[in-house]
Amino acid sequence: MRTVRRSALIDGPDRPLPEPSALPRRAPLPAHHPEPVLDVVVPVHNEENDLEPCVRRLHAHLDETFPYPFRITIADNASTDRTPGIAARLAAELPGTDWIRLAEKGRGRALHTAWSRSRAPVLAYLDVDLSTDLAALLPLVAPLISGHSDIAIGTRLARGSQVVRGPKREIISRCYNGLLRSTLAVGFSDAQCGFKAVRRDVAERLLPLVEDREWFFDTELLVIAERAGLRIHEVPVDWVDDPDSRVHILETALADLRGMARLGRALADGRLPLSALRRSGGDLAGGLPTGLARQVVRFAAVGAASTLCYLLLYTALRPSAGAQAANALALLASALANTAANRRLTFGVRGRGGALRQHLKGLAAFLLGLVLTSGALAALHHIAPGVGHHGELVTLVAANLAATLLRFLLFRAWVFPDRSDRRTTGSS
C-alpha cells in the first residue's frame, strides 16, 4: 500500500467552498480500487500518550480486516505537547498513514479540514481513545461503499449496543439526544458518538453548510443531512467510557445549546439550501420515479392503509353510533393519521414547523371527503332504504376513492406545496 505524507500547517479561516450542487444517484464503489477507498481521520489535541497505541492498533485492524486500500490521517489541532512529533513518526513508519497539523484548536475544525482535503470516496473518523470497538468499523462503512447510505453513525443508544460508562455521562448523553429530538425533531439516536463515516460526494456538499468547528460539528452535520433527506445508517456499537476524557462538560453543553439555537433559526429562516443536497433520480432501488409519480405511489400506499383503518373503525362504531356518526368519527381518525403519514412519507416534510397549519388544512380536505361520503350514504339510503351493511361498504369505498383523489390534489397544491418552492421550516 502506498504511503502518503502530507504534513502541513494550516493557518487562517477555511477557504470558501462552492455552493452545493445536486447529488447524483448513489452507486456502489468498484470492487477493485487502486487508490484508498477509506480515509479514517483521528483528530487529536495533546494526545501524546494515546496517539501511538491508537494508530498502531487501528492500522493493524484495517490491514487485517479491511478489503480495500485505506488511509489513516492524524489531524493534529494545535497540540503543544509531543503529539506532532509522534504523528510525523507514525506517518513515516506505517504505510498508508498521513498527518496534518492545524494552527487552531477544534475537533470540528480538524475534521472539516481533513475531510475537505481527502480524495478517498469514503471518509470516517474515530476518537483517539478507541472507546468504540473497532469490530464495528467495517459494518459502519459498508453501507457507504455499497451505495446504500450517505452517512453512517455509531450509536450507543440502540438495542444491541453494549455500553460501559458512569451514570453521569449516561444521563448527560440521553438528555442531549432527547433535547435534540424535542427541539430539532431529529430521527437519529446518538449525535455524539465519536464514530462516524460519510461519502465524499456528500461531504463536499455538506461541509460548506456546517458552521461549527468544535464539538457541535457532528450534530450540525447530521441535522442538515437529515433535513435534506439524505440516508443515515446507524450501527449499534460496543463502547467503553474513557475515564481520562478531557471534555469540559458545562462549557461544551452551553456551546451545544447555542449551536442548537443557531441551527434552529437557520432552518426556520430557510437560509440553508437543502434542496441542492437531494439525490437526483430518486433513492429507491429500481428507480421509483421522482416527482408526481413517486408521490402518487406513496400516497396510494398510505391511502390504502388509512382506508383499511377507516373501514375497521366504521364497522366497530356502526352498531352503537349509527351510520352517519360512525362514518364521521372513523373518517376523522383516519384523516388525522393520513395527514401525518403523508406529511412525512409522501411529501418529505420533517420537523414540527408548520405542522399545526398543515393539519388544519388536512382537516379542511377531510371535510370535503366527509361531504362526499356522507352525501353518498344519504343518496344510497334514499334510493335503497333497506340496503344492508355490504352495500354501505361498497358505496363508501367508491366515495372514498373520489375523496382520495380530491385530497391528493389538495395535499399537493395546497397543504404540502412543492418543497423546491417552499422555504424549509424548522422546529418550534
N, C-alpha and C positions, 0 to 999 in steps of 0.2 A: 504494500500500500504506500502511495506517495505521501511523503511528509511535506506539509505546507507550513511555512513560518511567515507570520505577518505581524511582527512586533510593531506597534505604532503608538504614538502619543497623540491623543485626540483632544484638542482644545476647542473652547468656544461652543456656541449653540449648534445643534444638529442642523445640517443643511436642509432647506425646504425641499420636499418631495412633491412630485406632480399630483394633481387631483386623481382620486381613484377612478378607474375605468371598470366597465362591466367585466365580471369574471367569466371565463369560458366554462363549458361543462366539465365536471370533474372526470378525470381519466386515470387509470392505473399507470404506475411507472413501469418502464420496460424491465423485463427480467434481468437483462444484462446491462448494467450501467457502469461505464468506466470511471466516472467521477464520483465523489462522495454523495451518497443518497441522503444521509442523515448528518446533520451538524448539531451536536449536543453542546450547548453553552453552559458553562459552570461560572456564574457570577460570584466574585469574591471581593471582600474588603477585609484586610488584615486577618488572613486565614493561614498564617504560616504553619500552624500545627496540623490542620485538617486537609490542606490542599493536596499534598503529595499522596497520602494514602487514598484519598478520594479518587484522584485522577488515575492512579495506577489500578485501583480496583475497577473503576469504570472501563478503562481501556482493556483490561483482561476480560471483563464480561462481554464487551462488544466484540472483541476479537474471537471469542469462543462461540458466541450465540447469534450474532447479527449476520444475516446472509448477504448483505450489501457492503460496498465500501462506505466508510464513515469518517467523520472528523470530530475531534473534541476541541472546543475553543474555550480557553480560560479567559474570562473577561474581568480583568482586574480594575476595579473602580476606585482609584486614588488611595491605594494601600500605602501605609507608612512604615510597615514592618518588612520582613524578608520575603513577603509574598511575591513581588515582581521577579526577584532572582530565582525563586523556586519555579515559578511559571515558565521563565525562559529556559531553565534547565530541563524541565519536563518536555517542552516543545522540541528541544534538541534531541532528547533521548528516545521519545516514544513516537513511532511512525503514526502519521495522521493526526498529530496534535499541534495546536496552534495557540497563540495567545495575543491579546491586545491589551493595551493599557489606556485608561481614561483619566483625564485630569480632574474630573469631578466625581463625587460620590453619588451613588444611587443605583439600586438594583434595576429599576426600570430603565434607567439610562444605559446601563451595561447591556441589557437585553435588546433594547431598541437599536443600539449601535451595532452589536454583533450580528443580529438578525438582518439588519439593513445591508450589511456588507457581504453576507454569505450568499453563495450561489447554489448551495445544496437545495434540492426540491423539498426536503422536509427539515424543519427547524424545531429543536426541542431545547428544554433547559431543565436542570435539576439543581437542588440545593447542595452545597458542598458538604453538609453533614451527612448526606446519604441516609436521611431518615426514612425515605421510601425504599422498599425492597426493589432492587434492580430487576427482579424477575418480571416486573410489570412493564419494563421499558419496551420490549417488543410488542406486547398487546397494545401499548399506548400508540405506537407509531404505525402499526399495521393497517388500521383503517384509513390513514392518510396515504400510505403507499399504494393501497388497493384502489383508491379513488372513492371510498365510501363516505368519508367525512372531511370537513375543512379544518377542524380543530379537535384536539383530544386533550382531556384533562384527567389527572388522577383525583380520585375522591376518597376521603376518609369517612364520609357520612353515608355511604351506600351500604346496602345489605351485602355481606360478603367481605367487607373491609375488616382488617384486623388492626386495631389501633391501641398503642400503649402510650398514654400521656396522663398528666395530672389533671385533677378536676378543674383547676383554674383555667388552663389552656383549653380544655374541652368546652367549658361554659362560654368562654370568650369566642371561640370558633363558631359554636352553634348560634350564639346571639348575633354575630356578624352576618352569617349567612341568612339567618331569619330576618334581619333588618333589610338585607338586600332584596329578599323575596317580597317583603311588605312595602318597600318604598319604590323599588325599580322593577318589581314584578318579574324577577329572573326565574328561569326554569332550571338552570344548572344547580348542582347541590353544594359544591365546595369551590369557592373562588380563590382560596388562599393556599391550597396545597402546592408546594414548590416542585411540581412535576407536570409539565405541560408540553404540547407539541402543536405545530401549525404548519400547513402547507405554505411554501414560499410565495406562491401567487396570491394567497390570501393575506399573508403578512405584508406584502408590498403595498396592498391597498388599505389595510387596517392601520399600520403603524403611523402614517401621517395624521390620522384622526385621534390618536391617543396622546393626550397632553401630559399625563403624569409621568414622572421619571423616578418615582420612589416605589413604595410598597403597593400603592393603589393601581399600578400599571396593569397587573394581571386582571383585576376586576374590571377596569375600564375597557380593556381589550375584549373581554368576554361579553360584557353587556352590549357593546356596539355590534359585535359579531352576531349575537343572538337577535338583536333588534333588526338586523339586516337580513335575517332569515338563513344565516349560514348554519351548517350542521355541526353540532358539538357532541363528540363522543365521550362518554365517561367510563373510566376504568377503576373498579374498586382496587385499593392498594393496601398492602401491609405497611404500617407506618409506626415508627418508634420515636418518641419525642427526644430532641436533643436537650439535655439539661443545661448545656452551656450556651443556649440561644441568647444572642445579644440584641434582640429586637426590643425596643423601648415601647412597651405596650400602650401606655397612655398617649404618648406622642404620636404613635402610629394610628391609634384609634381616632384621635382628633383629625389627623390628616385624611383618614378614610372618610370620616363624616363630611369634611369639606369637599372631598372628591365626589361623594355621592350627590351632594347638593349641586355642585357644578355640572356634573353629568346629567342629573335630572333636568336642570334648566336647559341644557343644550338639546336634550331630546324633546322637551316640551316646546322649545322655540323653533324646532325644525332646522337647526343650524348644521346638523350632521348629514352629509349626502348619502344616506343609507341605500337609496335606490341604486346607486352606482356599484354597490357591493353585491347585488344579487347575481346569481348564476344565470347565464344565458342558456336557452334551450331546455330549461327545466332541470330538476334534480332527480326525478324518479327514473329508475331503470326502465328501458324500453321506450323512453321518451314520451311520457304523458304530455299532451300538448299544453302549451302555456296559454295565458290569457283567458278568453271566454270559454273555450272548450274545456280547459282544465278546471275552471270554476264550476262549470256545469256538472262535470263528473263528481266533484266533491260535494256540491250542493245536493245532487241526486242521492249520494250515499247518506248524507246527513238527513235528508228528507225522508228516505226510506226508514231510517232508524226512528225518527221522530213520529212518522206516521204509524209505525207499529206501536210505539208507546201511546200515541193518541187513541188507537183502536182498543188497546187493552184497558186504558183508563175509562174510555166511554163504556165499554162492556161492563166494567166493575161498577160504575156510577149509575148506569141506566136504570136498574131496578128500583133504586131508592130516590133518585133525583129527577127522573123523567128525562125524556129525550133531549129537550132544548137545554136544560140546565146541565145535563151530563155532557152534551156537546160543547157548551161554553167552557166548563171547567177543564175538560180534557184538552181542548184546543189551547186554552191559556197556559196550562202547564207545559204542554209540548212546544208551544211557541217560544216560551222563555228559554227552554233548553235548546231549541233550534237556533235561536238568535245567538246564544253564547257559543254553540259549536261552530256555526258558520262564521262568526266573528274571527275565530282563531284558525280554523281549518281551511275554510273556503277563501276568505279574503285576507288572511295573514295578518290580522290586527292583534298586537300584543300589548300588554300593559293595561293599566286602568284608565288612562287618559281617554276621555270621550265615551267611556262605557255606558254611563247613565243616559246620555243623549242618544246613543245608538240603540239601547234597549227600549227607550221611549218610541223611537222611530219604528223599531221592530214590533212594538205593541200596536202602533198605527197600522202596520201591514197586517198584523193579526186581526184587527177589527174588520178589515176588508175580507179576510178569509172567513171570519165569523159571519159576516153578512152573506157571503156566498153559500156557506154550508148550511146556515140556519134557513136561508131562503130556499135552498134545495130541499131540506127536510120539510118545510112548510108546504112547498109545492107538492111534494110526494104525498103527504098526508091529505092534502086537498083532493088530489087526483085519485088516490087509492087509500081511503080511510082505514081499511083493515090490513094494511101491509105489515108484514112481520119484521123481526129483527134482521133477518138476512137481507131483505130489501132495503132496509135503512142503511146497512153497512155498505151495500153496493152503491147506493146513491151518495153516501158520504165520501167514499173513495173517489168517485168521479168528480165530485165537487172539490175535494181536496187537491186533485191533480190540477184543476183550473186555478185554485187558490195558490198552489205551489208555484206555478208558472208566473203568476202575477207577483208573488212575493219575491221570487228570484230577480225579476226585473227591477222591483223597488229596492231590493237589497243592493244590487249592483250600481244603480244610478243614484240612489238617494241615501240609503243607510250606510253603505260602505263604498263610497266612490273610489275610483281608480287611485291606488296608492301613489302612483307616479305624479298625480296631480294634487296630492294631499300632503300637507306638512305632517311629519311624524309626530305623534303625540306622546308625551311622557306620562309618568305615573303621578297621580295626585295623592 
